[in-house]
Amino acid sequence: MEMMMESLSYTATLPDQLPFRGVFDGLAEMIFNRSFTSSPNILPYAYSDEPRRETMETERILNIDLNRPITIEIEKNGSVFTASNNDFNIHEIGLSREEVLREFNSTFAHFVDYYQDIEESRLTGYASHLKTLFSSIVAGK
């Protein structure tokens, strides 16, 4: 009786070949090279002279005038930007500050139209709350 063994092959991925190179600011290289400056359980903080987090207020999104300003939190983590507002449950991601704000504005405008057009009877729970929130923020509504 002949025994067959399956052959497994593994490929090591070098840090510069990772699909999200730059997102983790050298974390992969530290892991591959084990170049920790402290305990292996505590990774050193990667210093960046760029602002990592900012907030902005706006009273207009695209062509939509708002009754009151909303706050958009913008955060940079490596080469990835996020823009979010927890009240409206909008969280966007992009590769530049401009891109992430454009995506945020587009999503906000989409939900203004969506909740304006949908009947209250078709919504439940949090969606009903969002309809009220979006309706109350748009000027002239």
Short mmCIF file of the C-alpha atoms (twelve columns), coordinates in Angstrom:
data_MODEL
# 
_entry.id   MODEL 
# 
loop_
_atom_site.group_PDB 
_atom_site.id 
_atom_site.type_symbol 
_atom_site.label_atom_id 
_atom_site.label_alt_id 
_atom_site.label_comp_id 
_atom_site.label_asym_id 
_atom_site.label_seq_id 
_atom_site.Cartn_x 
_atom_site.Cartn_y 
_atom_site.Cartn_z 
_atom_site.pdbx_PDB_model_num 
ATOM 1   C CA . MET A 1   0.000   0.000  0.000  1 
ATOM 2   C CA . GLU A 2   1.447   3.270  -1.104 1 
ATOM 3   C CA . MET A 3   0.961   6.360  1.103  1 
ATOM 4   C CA . MET A 4   0.584   9.705  -0.540 1 
ATOM 5   C CA . MET A 5   1.493   12.835 1.352  1 
ATOM 6   C CA . GLU A 6   0.138   16.174 0.368  1 
ATOM 7   C CA . SER A 7   2.690   18.822 -0.291 1 
ATOM 8   C CA . LEU A 8   2.068   22.215 1.231  1 
ATOM 9   C CA . SER A 9   3.850   25.266 0.016  1 
ATOM 10  C CA . TYR A 10  4.097   28.525 1.896  1 
ATOM 11  C CA . THR A 11  5.099   31.869 0.500  1 
ATOM 12  C CA . ALA A 12  6.579   34.532 2.725  1 
ATOM 13  C CA . THR A 13  5.363   38.002 1.954  1 
ATOM 14  C CA . LEU A 14  7.900   40.755 2.409  1 
ATOM 15  C CA . PRO A 15  6.650   43.972 4.026  1 
ATOM 16  C CA . ASP A 16  6.989   45.979 0.812  1 
ATOM 17  C CA . GLN A 17  4.749   43.462 -0.992 1 
ATOM 18  C CA . LEU A 18  1.785   43.808 1.368  1 
ATOM 19  C CA . PRO A 19  -1.401  45.140 -0.258 1 
ATOM 20  C CA . PHE A 20  -1.841  47.880 2.353  1 
ATOM 21  C CA . ARG A 21  1.768   48.997 2.489  1 
ATOM 22  C CA . GLY A 22  2.002   52.300 4.316  1 
ATOM 23  C CA . VAL A 23  -1.306  51.894 6.129  1 
ATOM 24  C CA . PHE A 24  0.331   50.563 9.264  1 
ATOM 25  C CA . ASP A 25  3.449   52.769 9.071  1 
ATOM 26  C CA . GLY A 26  6.131   50.111 9.404  1 
ATOM 27  C CA . LEU A 27  4.210   47.734 11.658 1 
ATOM 28  C CA . ALA A 28  4.678   44.839 9.215  1 
ATOM 29  C CA . GLU A 29  8.393   45.545 8.931  1 
ATOM 30  C CA . MET A 30  8.706   45.617 12.722 1 
ATOM 31  C CA . ILE A 31  6.958   42.264 12.949 1 
ATOM 32  C CA . PHE A 32  8.965   40.655 10.151 1 
ATOM 33  C CA . ASN A 33  12.273  41.987 11.460 1 
ATOM 34  C CA . ARG A 34  11.265  41.801 15.113 1 
ATOM 35  C CA . SER A 35  12.780  45.220 15.621 1 
ATOM 36  C CA . PHE A 36  10.820  46.103 18.739 1 
ATOM 37  C CA . THR A 37  12.253  48.850 20.896 1 
ATOM 38  C CA . SER A 38  10.407  47.652 23.974 1 
ATOM 39  C CA . SER A 39  8.566   44.566 25.134 1 
ATOM 40  C CA . PRO A 40  7.155   42.498 22.207 1 
ATOM 41  C CA . ASN A 41  3.670   43.064 23.646 1 
ATOM 42  C CA . ILE A 42  3.975   46.854 23.480 1 
ATOM 43  C CA . LEU A 43  4.512   48.367 20.053 1 
ATOM 44  C CA . PRO A 44  6.230   51.755 19.955 1 
ATOM 45  C CA . TYR A 45  4.125   54.718 18.867 1 
ATOM 46  C CA . ALA A 46  4.870   55.809 15.301 1 
ATOM 47  C CA . TYR A 47  5.500   59.553 15.395 1 
ATOM 48  C CA . SER A 48  4.109   61.644 12.585 1 
ATOM 49  C CA . ASP A 49  4.385   65.398 12.230 1 
ATOM 50  C CA . GLU A 50  1.062   65.449 10.341 1 
ATOM 51  C CA . PRO A 51  -2.163  66.011 12.283 1 
ATOM 52  C CA . ARG A 52  -3.763  62.694 13.082 1 
ATOM 53  C CA . ARG A 53  -7.239  63.922 14.056 1 
ATOM 54  C CA . GLU A 54  -9.253  67.042 13.414 1 
ATOM 55  C CA . THR A 55  -12.851 68.134 13.564 1 
ATOM 56  C CA . MET A 56  -14.631 70.534 11.286 1 
ATOM 57  C CA . GLU A 57  -18.076 72.049 11.292 1 
ATOM 58  C CA . THR A 58  -20.090 72.769 8.195  1 
ATOM 59  C CA . GLU A 59  -23.461 74.348 7.518  1 
ATOM 60  C CA . ARG A 60  -23.620 73.253 3.893  1 
ATOM 61  C CA . ILE A 61  -23.031 69.869 2.259  1 
ATOM 62  C CA . LEU A 62  -22.944 69.876 -1.534 1 
ATOM 63  C CA . ASN A 63  -26.066 71.856 -2.488 1 
ATOM 64  C CA . ILE A 64  -27.833 71.230 0.826  1 
ATOM 65  C CA . ASP A 65  -28.158 74.063 3.349  1 
ATOM 66  C CA . LEU A 66  -28.327 72.860 6.946  1 
ATOM 67  C CA . ASN A 67  -30.359 74.295 9.847  1 
ATOM 68  C CA . ARG A 68  -27.368 73.957 12.143 1 
ATOM 69  C CA . PRO A 69  -23.731 72.997 11.682 1 
ATOM 70  C CA . ILE A 70  -22.735 69.345 11.844 1 
ATOM 71  C CA . THR A 71  -19.356 68.129 13.015 1 
ATOM 72  C CA . ILE A 72  -17.225 65.890 10.827 1 
ATOM 73  C CA . GLU A 73  -14.354 64.069 12.505 1 
ATOM 74  C CA . ILE A 74  -11.416 63.507 10.178 1 
ATOM 75  C CA . GLU A 75  -8.673  61.110 11.175 1 
ATOM 76  C CA . LYS A 76  -5.476  60.072 9.432  1 
ATOM 77  C CA . ASN A 77  -3.987  56.671 10.156 1 
ATOM 78  C CA . GLY A 78  -0.919  56.083 8.025  1 
ATOM 79  C CA . SER A 79  -2.001  56.835 4.475  1 
ATOM 80  C CA . VAL A 80  -5.718  56.274 5.119  1 
ATOM 81  C CA . PHE A 81  -8.176  59.033 6.025  1 
ATOM 82  C CA . THR A 82  -11.567 58.545 7.660  1 
ATOM 83  C CA . ALA A 83  -14.410 61.046 7.980  1 
ATOM 84  C CA . SER A 84  -17.305 60.315 10.267 1 
ATOM 85  C CA . ASN A 85  -20.271 61.637 12.154 1 
ATOM 86  C CA . ASN A 86  -21.729 59.230 14.688 1 
ATOM 87  C CA . ASP A 87  -25.059 61.045 14.975 1 
ATOM 88  C CA . PHE A 88  -25.831 60.441 11.302 1 
ATOM 89  C CA . ASN A 89  -24.059 57.067 11.296 1 
ATOM 90  C CA . ILE A 90  -21.821 58.057 8.361  1 
ATOM 91  C CA . HIS A 91  -18.284 56.701 8.227  1 
ATOM 92  C CA . GLU A 92  -16.186 57.043 5.084  1 
ATOM 93  C CA . ILE A 93  -12.648 56.079 4.128  1 
ATOM 94  C CA . GLY A 94  -10.291 57.518 1.516  1 
ATOM 95  C CA . LEU A 95  -6.670  58.014 0.532  1 
ATOM 96  C CA . SER A 96  -6.729  61.811 0.891  1 
ATOM 97  C CA . ARG A 97  -8.532  64.390 2.998  1 
ATOM 98  C CA . GLU A 98  -10.299 65.709 -0.102 1 
ATOM 99  C CA . GLU A 99  -11.415 62.236 -1.198 1 
ATOM 100 C CA . VAL A 100 -12.804 61.277 2.188  1 
ATOM 101 C CA . LEU A 101 -14.720 64.574 2.502  1 
ATOM 102 C CA . ARG A 102 -16.114 64.139 -1.022 1 
ATOM 103 C CA . GLU A 103 -17.297 60.619 -0.078 1 
ATOM 104 C CA . PHE A 104 -18.778 61.873 3.194  1 
ATOM 105 C CA . ASN A 105 -20.680 64.660 1.408  1 
ATOM 106 C CA . SER A 106 -21.961 62.256 -1.242 1 
ATOM 107 C CA . THR A 107 -23.176 59.765 1.359  1 
ATOM 108 C CA . PHE A 108 -24.826 62.516 3.415  1 
ATOM 109 C CA . ALA A 109 -26.652 63.848 0.328  1 
ATOM 110 C CA . HIS A 110 -27.734 60.301 -0.604 1 
ATOM 111 C CA . PHE A 111 -29.283 59.732 2.830  1 
ATOM 112 C CA . VAL A 112 -31.030 63.125 2.784  1 
ATOM 113 C CA . ASP A 113 -32.732 62.092 -0.476 1 
ATOM 114 C CA . TYR A 114 -33.350 58.520 0.707  1 
ATOM 115 C CA . TYR A 115 -35.016 59.470 3.988  1 
ATOM 116 C CA . GLN A 116 -36.944 62.308 2.346  1 
ATOM 117 C CA . ASP A 117 -38.476 59.900 -0.210 1 
ATOM 118 C CA . ILE A 118 -39.219 56.871 1.963  1 
ATOM 119 C CA . GLU A 119 -42.499 56.544 3.853  1 
ATOM 120 C CA . GLU A 120 -42.286 56.458 7.641  1 
ATOM 121 C CA . SER A 121 -44.374 53.242 7.711  1 
ATOM 122 C CA . ARG A 122 -41.559 51.369 5.890  1 
ATOM 123 C CA . LEU A 123 -39.013 52.204 8.605  1 
ATOM 124 C CA . THR A 124 -38.398 50.680 11.998 1 
ATOM 125 C CA . GLY A 125 -36.120 51.368 14.937 1 
ATOM 126 C CA . TYR A 126 -32.951 53.290 14.191 1 
ATOM 127 C CA . ALA A 127 -33.924 53.982 10.560 1 
ATOM 128 C CA . SER A 128 -36.968 55.875 11.811 1 
ATOM 129 C CA . HIS A 129 -34.698 57.892 14.105 1 
ATOM 130 C CA . LEU A 130 -32.351 58.673 11.174 1 
ATOM 131 C CA . LYS A 131 -35.277 59.852 9.035  1 
ATOM 132 C CA . THR A 132 -36.251 62.300 11.783 1 
ATOM 133 C CA . LEU A 133 -32.638 63.414 12.201 1 
ATOM 134 C CA . PHE A 134 -32.007 63.978 8.477  1 
ATOM 135 C CA . SER A 135 -35.367 65.743 8.080  1 
ATOM 136 C CA . SER A 136 -34.629 68.089 10.980 1 
ATOM 137 C CA . ILE A 137 -31.167 69.106 9.755  1 
ATOM 138 C CA . VAL A 138 -32.096 70.162 6.214  1 
ATOM 139 C CA . ALA A 139 -33.010 73.847 5.957  1 
ATOM 140 C CA . GLY A 140 -36.488 74.573 4.649  1 
ATOM 141 C CA . LYS A 141 -37.916 71.168 5.616  1 
# 
